[in-house]
């Protein structure tokens, strides 16, 4: 399968997500209904951060690749809520985007 190389840094990471929030300890487990794991498995709640990308699968691919390149694991879930600000893919990870730390 052909592959491509894309060069990214932290300043590019922020351009790929639309909403960020803490995940672990933020009460998301209580709202588990709208979240579904992408692929096999179940939604995990040990991750520290959540980055929403809407319906933008290419952004998910880039976020996952960037995180892997800097040694961070992640899980992709789907938020099925009716709220358009949160609906779509969510990348869960322990990586904190420096711009999100505010």
N, C-alpha and C positions, 0 to 999 in steps of 0.2 A: 504494500500500500504506500503510495507517495506521502511524503510529509513535508511540512514547511517549517521554517524557523522564523519566529517573531521575537523581536527584542522589546521587552517591556521593563519598566521600573515602577516604583511605588506611585509616581505621579500619574501613570497610566491606569493603575489599579482603581483609583477613585473614579475614573471616567466610566467604569463598567457597571457600577451598581447605582441603584436609584434610592434605596432606603437602607440604613444600617441601624442595628440596635444590638444591645447585649442579648445573649441567648440563655446561657446557664444562669440559673437563679433569678431570671426575670419573669417567671410565671408562665412561660410558654407551654410547659407541660400541661397546665390547666386548660389550655386552648388547643389541645392536640387534635381535635376534630378536623380543622381545616388543613392539616399538614399530612402529606403523603410522601413516602420515600420514593425517589427515582431509582428504578432497578430493584434488585432484591434487598430485603432487609426492612427494618423499621426505623422510624425517625428516632435519632439519638439526641439526648438532652444534655450531654456532658460538654458540648462545644461552648466556647466563650462568646463567639460573635456570629451574627447573621447578616448576610448581605443579599438584599432583594434585587433581582434583575428584570422583573416583569416577565414577558414572554420571549426574552432575548436569549435564545440558546447559544449563539456565538459568544455572548458575554460570559455565559457559564463556562464554556470551553476555555476561554482565555483566563478567567479567574482560577479555574482548577489547575491549568498549566503553570500559571505564575506561582500559585501556592506550592505546588509540587517542586518547582525549581528552587524555592527558598526553604524547602524542608518542612512544609506544613501540610498535614492531611486535611481533608474536608469531606463533607457529605452534601449531596444535592437533594433537596426536597422541593415539593410543590406546595404553595399556599393556595388553597382553593376558595379562599374567602371571596365574598362579593365586592369587597372594597377594592377599587381599581388601583389604589396606591400600594397595596400589598399583594395583589393577585399575581401569581406566576412563580418562577423559579427562585429558590433561596439557597445560597451557598453558606453552609455552616462550617466554621473553622475556629481555631484558636488564635489566628492572626488578627491583630488589631491594626487596621489602616491608620497610619499616623494622622491623617487629616480628619479621621472620624473621632479621634481621641479628644478633640476639641478643647 
